[in-house]
Amino acid sequence: MQYRDFGNTGLKVSALGFGAMRLPMKGKHVDEDKAIETIHRAFELGINYLDTAYFYNEHESEVVVGKALKGWRDKVTLSTKNPDSSVDGDSWRRVLDEQIKKLDVDRIDIYNFHGIGWEVFEQHIMKPGGPMEAARKAQDEGLFTHLSFSFHDEPESLIKLADTGEFTSVTCQYNLLDRANEPSIAHAHEKGMGVVIMGPVGGGRLGAPSPEIQALLPGVSKSSAEVALRFVLSNPNVSCAISGMSDVRMVEENCATASREEPLTSEERAAVIAQLEEKKKLAELYCTGCGYCMPCPHEVDIPGNFSAMNEYRLYGLREHAAARYEKLFQEQKAAEHCQECGECEPKCPQKIPIIEQLKETHKALGRK
């Protein structure tokens, strides 16, 4: 396993972290024996960053993580997240106290505000008597060591949050298909923050077999997931990439990838980025997502349909694209619901033949 500096904390964390959000289930509950076996195998292979959250696995993840940590606690950096972003610091503290009990630990290493953006930070967390005051008091009491946040907002908000100086690290989305946070990640790293990546395999969608994804690294990768993980780990501003692993096989495959001394050479990374930029240009030929064609009088989500089609057409991710299309179908927004009224086409700045492309999308992704 390769290890990296976690910002300016002095911690060394494994390049691959264990995300305890997809623990194996037995019916409606976590399969504890299998989950603990999987986590322990991760520890044995050198993973020392373990991330969970209050809501994961129907509120059971923290309990199972606590059990898995027995005998390993001093060797593992433990991260969890508090979802309470109300203006009530007492409410926020009650969640922390509950998490300490569920995890059965004396302290948490990395404690995160869960999924915050700039507006929530400014209008809720920083209010007098609010979560930030409660957090600093709990930190002084030794209940956690480093205050951090996870993030799903716009990239500009990540930069603003990093600039507050309040946080040790950030956990955010970044993968082959979503590089929007790349400049913000670099900024956070420059500020001395640890950078943890969630969804390095695109929430699982990049794990499906795809010749198009594997072709980004021709002849040197065994799977689409390997390409995706190696790409994320090749970013020098990334401290750790957490993957939700639900069995020992996944742990062993991902650990083998993360154990490479150099995930990608500079030439390989540059080649992958160049190909991704070309694919982005191709995607924009089909649709830039500008939304000028909307609203559709028949409520078809034209950009949404084309976005799903691009995942299939450019990246070979048919299973995921078809699932997205099915969701649009259930919401009565799929290409199949187009009435060919033609109202959209004059509005398109690229003069895309929208009606024909909607037909193509339905043919490719609709139910057979």
Contacts in CASP RR format, 6 or more apart in sequence:
PFRMAT RR
TARGET T0000
AUTHOR 0000-0000-0000
METHOD contacts of the structure
MODEL  1
MQYRDFGNTGLKVSALGFGAMRLPMKGKHVDEDKAIETIHRAFELGINYL
DTAYFYNEHESEVVVGKALKGWRDKVTLSTKNPDSSVDGDSWRRVLDEQI
KKLDVDRIDIYNFHGIGWEVFEQHIMKPGGPMEAARKAQDEGLFTHLSFS
FHDEPESLIKLADTGEFTSVTCQYNLLDRANEPSIAHAHEKGMGVVIMGP
VGGGRLGAPSPEIQALLPGVSKSSAEVALRFVLSNPNVSCAISGMSDVRM
VEENCATASREEPLTSEERAAVIAQLEEKKKLAELYCTGCGYCMPCPHEV
DIPGNFSAMNEYRLYGLREHAAARYEKLFQEQKAAEHCQECGECEPKCPQ
KIPIIEQLKETHKALGRK
1 14 0 8 1.000
1 15 0 8 1.000
1 16 0 8 1.000
1 45 0 8 1.000
1 46 0 8 1.000
1 47 0 8 1.000
1 255 0 8 1.000
1 258 0 8 1.000
1 259 0 8 1.000
2 14 0 8 1.000
2 15 0 8 1.000
2 233 0 8 1.000
2 258 0 8 1.000
2 259 0 8 1.000
2 260 0 8 1.000
2 261 0 8 1.000
3 12 0 8 1.000
3 13 0 8 1.000
3 14 0 8 1.000
3 15 0 8 1.000
3 48 0 8 1.000
4 12 0 8 1.000
4 13 0 8 1.000
4 14 0 8 1.000
4 15 0 8 1.000
4 238 0 8 1.000
4 239 0 8 1.000
4 240 0 8 1.000
5 11 0 8 1.000
5 12 0 8 1.000
5 239 0 8 1.000
6 12 0 8 1.000
6 13 0 8 1.000
6 77 0 8 1.000
6 169 0 8 1.000
6 194 0 8 1.000
6 239 0 8 1.000
6 240 0 8 1.000
7 168 0 8 1.000
7 169 0 8 1.000
7 189 0 8 1.000
7 192 0 8 1.000
7 193 0 8 1.000
7 194 0 8 1.000
7 195 0 8 1.000
7 239 0 8 1.000
8 168 0 8 1.000
8 192 0 8 1.000
8 193 0 8 1.000
9 146 0 8 1.000
9 168 0 8 1.000
9 169 0 8 1.000
9 194 0 8 1.000
11 77 0 8 1.000
11 109 0 8 1.000
12 48 0 8 1.000
13 48 0 8 1.000
13 49 0 8 1.000
13 77 0 8 1.000
13 239 0 8 1.000
13 240 0 8 1.000
14 46 0 8 1.000
14 47 0 8 1.000
14 48 0 8 1.000
14 49 0 8 1.000
14 240 0 8 1.000
14 258 0 8 1.000
15 233 0 8 1.000
15 240 0 8 1.000
15 241 0 8 1.000
15 258 0 8 1.000
15 263 0 8 1.000
16 47 0 8 1.000
16 49 0 8 1.000
16 229 0 8 1.000
16 233 0 8 1.000
16 240 0 8 1.000
16 241 0 8 1.000
16 242 0 8 1.000
16 243 0 8 1.000
16 254 0 8 1.000
16 255 0 8 1.000
16 257 0 8 1.000
16 258 0 8 1.000
17 42 0 8 1.000
17 47 0 8 1.000
17 49 0 8 1.000
17 50 0 8 1.000
17 51 0 8 1.000
17 240 0 8 1.000
17 241 0 8 1.000
17 242 0 8 1.000
17 243 0 8 1.000
18 39 0 8 1.000
18 42 0 8 1.000
18 47 0 8 1.000
18 49 0 8 1.000
18 50 0 8 1.000
18 51 0 8 1.000
18 242 0 8 1.000
18 243 0 8 1.000
18 244 0 8 1.000
18 245 0 8 1.000
18 251 0 8 1.000
19 50 0 8 1.000
19 51 0 8 1.000
19 52 0 8 1.000
19 198 0 8 1.000
19 242 0 8 1.000
19 243 0 8 1.000
19 244 0 8 1.000
19 245 0 8 1.000
20 35 0 8 1.000
20 39 0 8 1.000
20 50 0 8 1.000
20 51 0 8 1.000
20 52 0 8 1.000
20 56 0 8 1.000
20 57 0 8 1.000
20 61 0 8 1.000
20 64 0 8 1.000
20 65 0 8 1.000
20 244 0 8 1.000
21 51 0 8 1.000
21 52 0 8 1.000
21 53 0 8 1.000
21 56 0 8 1.000
21 57 0 8 1.000
21 61 0 8 1.000
21 244 0 8 1.000
22 57 0 8 1.000
22 244 0 8 1.000
22 245 0 8 1.000
22 246 0 8 1.000
23 30 0 8 1.000
23 31 0 8 1.000
23 35 0 8 1.000
23 38 0 8 1.000
23 56 0 8 1.000
23 57 0 8 1.000
23 60 0 8 1.000
23 61 0 8 1.000
23 64 0 8 1.000
23 246 0 8 1.000
24 30 0 8 1.000
24 31 0 8 1.000
24 34 0 8 1.000
24 35 0 8 1.000
24 38 0 8 1.000
24 246 0 8 1.000
24 247 0 8 1.000
25 31 0 8 1.000
25 57 0 8 1.000
26 34 0 8 1.000
28 58 0 8 1.000
29 58 0 8 1.000
29 60 0 8 1.000
30 57 0 8 1.000
30 58 0 8 1.000
30 60 0 8 1.000
30 61 0 8 1.000
30 64 0 8 1.000
32 64 0 8 1.000
32 67 0 8 1.000
34 247 0 8 1.000
35 64 0 8 1.000
35 68 0 8 1.000
36 64 0 8 1.000
36 67 0 8 1.000
36 68 0 8 1.000
37 248 0 8 1.000
38 245 0 8 1.000
38 246 0 8 1.000
38 247 0 8 1.000
38 248 0 8 1.000
38 251 0 8 1.000
39 50 0 8 1.000
39 64 0 8 1.000
39 65 0 8 1.000
39 68 0 8 1.000
40 68 0 8 1.000
40 72 0 8 1.000
41 248 0 8 1.000
41 251 0 8 1.000
41 252 0 8 1.000
42 50 0 8 1.000
42 245 0 8 1.000
42 251 0 8 1.000
42 255 0 8 1.000
43 72 0 8 1.000
43 75 0 8 1.000
43 76 0 8 1.000
45 251 0 8 1.000
45 252 0 8 1.000
45 255 0 8 1.000
46 255 0 8 1.000
47 251 0 8 1.000
47 255 0 8 1.000
48 75 0 8 1.000
48 76 0 8 1.000
48 77 0 8 1.000
49 76 0 8 1.000
49 77 0 8 1.000
49 79 0 8 1.000
49 196 0 8 1.000
49 240 0 8 1.000
49 242 0 8 1.000
50 65 0 8 1.000
50 68 0 8 1.000
50 69 0 8 1.000
50 76 0 8 1.000
50 77 0 8 1.000
50 78 0 8 1.000
50 79 0 8 1.000
51 79 0 8 1.000
51 80 0 8 1.000
51 110 0 8 1.000
51 171 0 8 1.000
51 196 0 8 1.000
51 198 0 8 1.000
51 242 0 8 1.000
52 61 0 8 1.000
52 62 0 8 1.000
52 65 0 8 1.000
52 79 0 8 1.000
52 80 0 8 1.000
52 81 0 8 1.000
52 103 0 8 1.000
53 61 0 8 1.000
53 62 0 8 1.000
53 80 0 8 1.000
53 81 0 8 1.000
53 83 0 8 1.000
53 112 0 8 1.000
53 114 0 8 1.000
53 150 0 8 1.000
54 62 0 8 1.000
54 80 0 8 1.000
54 81 0 8 1.000
54 82 0 8 1.000
54 83 0 8 1.000
54 95 0 8 1.000
54 98 0 8 1.000
54 99 0 8 1.000
54 114 0 8 1.000
55 83 0 8 1.000
56 62 0 8 1.000
57 64 0 8 1.000
62 80 0 8 1.000
62 99 0 8 1.000
62 102 0 8 1.000
62 103 0 8 1.000
63 102 0 8 1.000
63 103 0 8 1.000
65 78 0 8 1.000
65 80 0 8 1.000
65 103 0 8 1.000
66 102 0 8 1.000
66 103 0 8 1.000
66 104 0 8 1.000
66 105 0 8 1.000
67 104 0 8 1.000
69 76 0 8 1.000
69 78 0 8 1.000
69 103 0 8 1.000
69 104 0 8 1.000
69 105 0 8 1.000
73 105 0 8 1.000
77 109 0 8 1.000
77 110 0 8 1.000
78 103 0 8 1.000
78 105 0 8 1.000
78 108 0 8 1.000
78 109 0 8 1.000
78 110 0 8 1.000
79 108 0 8 1.000
79 109 0 8 1.000
79 110 0 8 1.000
79 111 0 8 1.000
79 112 0 8 1.000
79 148 0 8 1.000
79 171 0 8 1.000
79 196 0 8 1.000
80 99 0 8 1.000
80 103 0 8 1.000
80 108 0 8 1.000
80 110 0 8 1.000
80 111 0 8 1.000
80 112 0 8 1.000
81 111 0 8 1.000
81 112 0 8 1.000
81 113 0 8 1.000
81 114 0 8 1.000
81 115 0 8 1.000
81 150 0 8 1.000
82 92 0 8 1.000
82 95 0 8 1.000
82 96 0 8 1.000
82 99 0 8 1.000
82 111 0 8 1.000
82 112 0 8 1.000
82 113 0 8 1.000
82 114 0 8 1.000
82 131 0 8 1.000
83 95 0 8 1.000
83 114 0 8 1.000
83 115 0 8 1.000
84 91 0 8 1.000
84 92 0 8 1.000
84 94 0 8 1.000
84 95 0 8 1.000
84 131 0 8 1.000
85 92 0 8 1.000
85 113 0 8 1.000
85 114 0 8 1.000
85 115 0 8 1.000
85 116 0 8 1.000
85 120 0 8 1.000
85 124 0 8 1.000
85 125 0 8 1.000
85 131 0 8 1.000
86 92 0 8 1.000
86 124 0 8 1.000
86 131 0 8 1.000
87 124 0 8 1.000
87 127 0 8 1.000
87 129 0 8 1.000
87 130 0 8 1.000
87 131 0 8 1.000
88 129 0 8 1.000
88 130 0 8 1.000
88 131 0 8 1.000
89 129 0 8 1.000
89 130 0 8 1.000
89 131 0 8 1.000
89 133 0 8 1.000
89 134 0 8 1.000
90 134 0 8 1.000
92 130 0 8 1.000
92 131 0 8 1.000
92 134 0 8 1.000
92 135 0 8 1.000
93 134 0 8 1.000
93 137 0 8 1.000
93 138 0 8 1.000
96 111 0 8 1.000
96 134 0 8 1.000
96 138 0 8 1.000
96 143 0 8 1.000
96 144 0 8 1.000
99 108 0 8 1.000
100 106 0 8 1.000
100 108 0 8 1.000
100 143 0 8 1.000
107 142 0 8 1.000
107 143 0 8 1.000
107 144 0 8 1.000
107 145 0 8 1.000
108 143 0 8 1.000
108 144 0 8 1.000
108 145 0 8 1.000
109 144 0 8 1.000
109 145 0 8 1.000
109 146 0 8 1.000
110 144 0 8 1.000
110 145 0 8 1.000
110 146 0 8 1.000
110 148 0 8 1.000
110 168 0 8 1.000
110 169 0 8 1.000
111 135 0 8 1.000
111 139 0 8 1.000
111 143 0 8 1.000
111 144 0 8 1.000
111 145 0 8 1.000
111 146 0 8 1.000
111 147 0 8 1.000
111 148 0 8 1.000
112 147 0 8 1.000
112 148 0 8 1.000
112 149 0 8 1.000
112 150 0 8 1.000
112 171 0 8 1.000
113 121 0 8 1.000
113 125 0 8 1.000
113 131 0 8 1.000
113 135 0 8 1.000
113 147 0 8 1.000
113 148 0 8 1.000
113 149 0 8 1.000
113 150 0 8 1.000
114 149 0 8 1.000
114 150 0 8 1.000
115 149 0 8 1.000
115 150 0 8 1.000
115 151 0 8 1.000
115 152 0 8 1.000
115 153 0 8 1.000
116 125 0 8 1.000
116 149 0 8 1.000
116 150 0 8 1.000
116 151 0 8 1.000
116 153 0 8 1.000
116 161 0 8 1.000
117 151 0 8 1.000
117 152 0 8 1.000
117 153 0 8 1.000
117 157 0 8 1.000
117 161 0 8 1.000
118 153 0 8 1.000
118 157 0 8 1.000
118 160 0 8 1.000
118 161 0 8 1.000
121 149 0 8 1.000
121 161 0 8 1.000
121 164 0 8 1.000
124 130 0 8 1.000
124 131 0 8 1.000
125 131 0 8 1.000
125 132 0 8 1.000
126 132 0 8 1.000
132 166 0 8 1.000
135 147 0 8 1.000
136 147 0 8 1.000
138 144 0 8 1.000
139 145 0 8 1.000
139 147 0 8 1.000
146 168 0 8 1.000
146 169 0 8 1.000
147 166 0 8 1.000
147 167 0 8 1.000
147 168 0 8 1.000
148 167 0 8 1.000
148 168 0 8 1.000
148 169 0 8 1.000
148 170 0 8 1.000
148 171 0 8 1.000
149 161 0 8 1.000
149 167 0 8 1.000
149 170 0 8 1.000
149 171 0 8 1.000
150 170 0 8 1.000
150 171 0 8 1.000
150 172 0 8 1.000
150 198 0 8 1.000
151 157 0 8 1.000
151 158 0 8 1.000
151 161 0 8 1.000
151 170 0 8 1.000
151 171 0 8 1.000
151 172 0 8 1.000
151 173 0 8 1.000
152 172 0 8 1.000
152 173 0 8 1.000
155 180 0 8 1.000
155 181 0 8 1.000
155 183 0 8 1.000
155 184 0 8 1.000
156 184 0 8 1.000
158 170 0 8 1.000
158 172 0 8 1.000
158 181 0 8 1.000
158 184 0 8 1.000
158 185 0 8 1.000
158 187 0 8 1.000
158 188 0 8 1.000
159 183 0 8 1.000
159 184 0 8 1.000
159 187 0 8 1.000
159 188 0 8 1.000
161 167 0 8 1.000
161 170 0 8 1.000
162 170 0 8 1.000
162 184 0 8 1.000
162 187 0 8 1.000
162 188 0 8 1.000
162 191 0 8 1.000
162 193 0 8 1.000
163 191 0 8 1.000
165 191 0 8 1.000
167 193 0 8 1.000
168 193 0 8 1.000
168 194 0 8 1.000
169 193 0 8 1.000
169 194 0 8 1.000
169 195 0 8 1.000
169 196 0 8 1.000
169 239 0 8 1.000
170 188 0 8 1.000
170 193 0 8 1.000
170 194 0 8 1.000
170 195 0 8 1.000
170 196 0 8 1.000
171 196 0 8 1.000
171 197 0 8 1.000
171 198 0 8 1.000
171 242 0 8 1.000
172 181 0 8 1.000
172 184 0 8 1.000
172 185 0 8 1.000
172 195 0 8 1.000
172 196 0 8 1.000
172 197 0 8 1.000
172 198 0 8 1.000
173 181 0 8 1.000
173 197 0 8 1.000
173 198 0 8 1.000
173 199 0 8 1.000
174 181 0 8 1.000
174 182 0 8 1.000
174 185 0 8 1.000
174 197 0 8 1.000
174 199 0 8 1.000
174 200 0 8 1.000
174 232 0 8 1.000
174 235 0 8 1.000
174 238 0 8 1.000
175 197 0 8 1.000
175 199 0 8 1.000
175 200 0 8 1.000
175 201 0 8 1.000
175 202 0 8 1.000
175 203 0 8 1.000
175 206 0 8 1.000
175 228 0 8 1.000
175 231 0 8 1.000
175 232 0 8 1.000
176 202 0 8 1.000
176 206 0 8 1.000
176 213 0 8 1.000
176 216 0 8 1.000
176 227 0 8 1.000
176 228 0 8 1.000
176 231 0 8 1.000
176 232 0 8 1.000
176 272 0 8 1.000
176 276 0 8 1.000
177 202 0 8 1.000
177 205 0 8 1.000
177 206 0 8 1.000
177 311 0 8 1.000
177 315 0 8 1.000
178 202 0 8 1.000
179 276 0 8 1.000
182 235 0 8 1.000
185 195 0 8 1.000
185 197 0 8 1.000
185 235 0 8 1.000
185 237 0 8 1.000
185 238 0 8 1.000
186 237 0 8 1.000
188 194 0 8 1.000
188 195 0 8 1.000
188 237 0 8 1.000
189 195 0 8 1.000
189 236 0 8 1.000
189 237 0 8 1.000
189 239 0 8 1.000
194 239 0 8 1.000
195 237 0 8 1.000
195 238 0 8 1.000
195 239 0 8 1.000
195 240 0 8 1.000
196 239 0 8 1.000
196 240 0 8 1.000
196 241 0 8 1.000
196 242 0 8 1.000
197 232 0 8 1.000
197 238 0 8 1.000
197 240 0 8 1.000
197 241 0 8 1.000
197 242 0 8 1.000
198 242 0 8 1.000
199 241 0 8 1.000
199 242 0 8 1.000
199 243 0 8 1.000
200 228 0 8 1.000
200 229 0 8 1.000
200 232 0 8 1.000
200 233 0 8 1.000
200 241 0 8 1.000
200 242 0 8 1.000
200 243 0 8 1.000
201 207 0 8 1.000
201 225 0 8 1.000
201 228 0 8 1.000
201 229 0 8 1.000
201 243 0 8 1.000
202 228 0 8 1.000
204 225 0 8 1.000
204 320 0 8 1.000
205 311 0 8 1.000
205 317 0 8 1.000
205 320 0 8 1.000
206 213 0 8 1.000
206 224 0 8 1.000
206 225 0 8 1.000
206 227 0 8 1.000
206 228 0 8 1.000
206 317 0 8 1.000
207 223 0 8 1.000
207 224 0 8 1.000
207 225 0 8 1.000
207 228 0 8 1.000
208 224 0 8 1.000
208 317 0 8 1.000
208 319 0 8 1.000
208 320 0 8 1.000
209 223 0 8 1.000
209 224 0 8 1.000
210 224 0 8 1.000
210 315 0 8 1.000
210 316 0 8 1.000
210 317 0 8 1.000
211 316 0 8 1.000
212 314 0 8 1.000
212 315 0 8 1.000
212 316 0 8 1.000
213 224 0 8 1.000
213 227 0 8 1.000
213 228 0 8 1.000
213 315 0 8 1.000
213 316 0 8 1.000
213 317 0 8 1.000
214 221 0 8 1.000
214 223 0 8 1.000
214 224 0 8 1.000
214 227 0 8 1.000
216 227 0 8 1.000
216 231 0 8 1.000
216 271 0 8 1.000
216 272 0 8 1.000
216 275 0 8 1.000
216 276 0 8 1.000
217 227 0 8 1.000
217 230 0 8 1.000
217 264 0 8 1.000
217 268 0 8 1.000
217 272 0 8 1.000
220 268 0 8 1.000
221 227 0 8 1.000
221 230 0 8 1.000
223 253 0 8 1.000
225 253 0 8 1.000
225 254 0 8 1.000
225 257 0 8 1.000
226 253 0 8 1.000
226 257 0 8 1.000
227 272 0 8 1.000
229 241 0 8 1.000
229 243 0 8 1.000
229 254 0 8 1.000
229 257 0 8 1.000
229 258 0 8 1.000
229 263 0 8 1.000
230 257 0 8 1.000
230 260 0 8 1.000
230 263 0 8 1.000
230 264 0 8 1.000
231 263 0 8 1.000
231 264 0 8 1.000
231 269 0 8 1.000
231 272 0 8 1.000
232 238 0 8 1.000
232 241 0 8 1.000
233 241 0 8 1.000
233 257 0 8 1.000
233 258 0 8 1.000
233 263 0 8 1.000
233 264 0 8 1.000
234 262 0 8 1.000
234 263 0 8 1.000
234 264 0 8 1.000
234 268 0 8 1.000
234 269 0 8 1.000
241 258 0 8 1.000
243 250 0 8 1.000
243 254 0 8 1.000
244 250 0 8 1.000
245 251 0 8 1.000
245 254 0 8 1.000
257 263 0 8 1.000
264 272 0 8 1.000
279 314 0 8 1.000
279 315 0 8 1.000
282 314 0 8 1.000
283 310 0 8 1.000
283 314 0 8 1.000
284 350 0 8 1.000
285 350 0 8 1.000
286 306 0 8 1.000
286 309 0 8 1.000
286 310 0 8 1.000
286 313 0 8 1.000
286 352 0 8 1.000
286 357 0 8 1.000
287 302 0 8 1.000
287 303 0 8 1.000
287 306 0 8 1.000
287 307 0 8 1.000
287 310 0 8 1.000
287 350 0 8 1.000
287 352 0 8 1.000
287 357 0 8 1.000
288 350 0 8 1.000
289 303 0 8 1.000
289 306 0 8 1.000
289 307 0 8 1.000
290 303 0 8 1.000
290 349 0 8 1.000
291 302 0 8 1.000
291 303 0 8 1.000
292 347 0 8 1.000
292 348 0 8 1.000
292 349 0 8 1.000
293 302 0 8 1.000
293 303 0 8 1.000
293 344 0 8 1.000
293 345 0 8 1.000
293 347 0 8 1.000
293 348 0 8 1.000
293 354 0 8 1.000
294 301 0 8 1.000
294 302 0 8 1.000
294 303 0 8 1.000
294 344 0 8 1.000
296 302 0 8 1.000
296 338 0 8 1.000
296 343 0 8 1.000
296 344 0 8 1.000
297 339 0 8 1.000
297 341 0 8 1.000
297 343 0 8 1.000
298 337 0 8 1.000
298 338 0 8 1.000
298 339 0 8 1.000
298 341 0 8 1.000
299 332 0 8 1.000
299 333 0 8 1.000
299 337 0 8 1.000
300 333 0 8 1.000
300 334 0 8 1.000
300 335 0 8 1.000
300 337 0 8 1.000
300 338 0 8 1.000
300 358 0 8 1.000
301 328 0 8 1.000
301 331 0 8 1.000
301 333 0 8 1.000
301 334 0 8 1.000
302 344 0 8 1.000
302 354 0 8 1.000
302 358 0 8 1.000
304 324 0 8 1.000
304 328 0 8 1.000
304 333 0 8 1.000
305 325 0 8 1.000
305 328 0 8 1.000
305 333 0 8 1.000
305 334 0 8 1.000
305 335 0 8 1.000
305 358 0 8 1.000
305 361 0 8 1.000
306 357 0 8 1.000
306 361 0 8 1.000
307 324 0 8 1.000
308 321 0 8 1.000
308 322 0 8 1.000
308 324 0 8 1.000
308 325 0 8 1.000
308 328 0 8 1.000
308 361 0 8 1.000
308 365 0 8 1.000
309 321 0 8 1.000
309 357 0 8 1.000
309 360 0 8 1.000
309 361 0 8 1.000
309 364 0 8 1.000
309 365 0 8 1.000
311 317 0 8 1.000
311 320 0 8 1.000
311 321 0 8 1.000
311 324 0 8 1.000
312 318 0 8 1.000
312 321 0 8 1.000
312 322 0 8 1.000
312 364 0 8 1.000
312 365 0 8 1.000
313 364 0 8 1.000
318 364 0 8 1.000
318 365 0 8 1.000
321 365 0 8 1.000
322 365 0 8 1.000
322 366 0 8 1.000
324 365 0 8 1.000
325 334 0 8 1.000
325 335 0 8 1.000
325 361 0 8 1.000
325 362 0 8 1.000
325 365 0 8 1.000
325 366 0 8 1.000
326 366 0 8 1.000
326 367 0 8 1.000
328 334 0 8 1.000
328 335 0 8 1.000
329 336 0 8 1.000
329 366 0 8 1.000
329 367 0 8 1.000
334 362 0 8 1.000
334 366 0 8 1.000
335 358 0 8 1.000
335 359 0 8 1.000
335 361 0 8 1.000
335 362 0 8 1.000
335 365 0 8 1.000
336 362 0 8 1.000
336 366 0 8 1.000
338 355 0 8 1.000
338 358 0 8 1.000
338 359 0 8 1.000
340 355 0 8 1.000
342 354 0 8 1.000
342 355 0 8 1.000
344 354 0 8 1.000
344 355 0 8 1.000
345 351 0 8 1.000
345 352 0 8 1.000
345 353 0 8 1.000
345 354 0 8 1.000
345 355 0 8 1.000
348 354 0 8 1.000
END
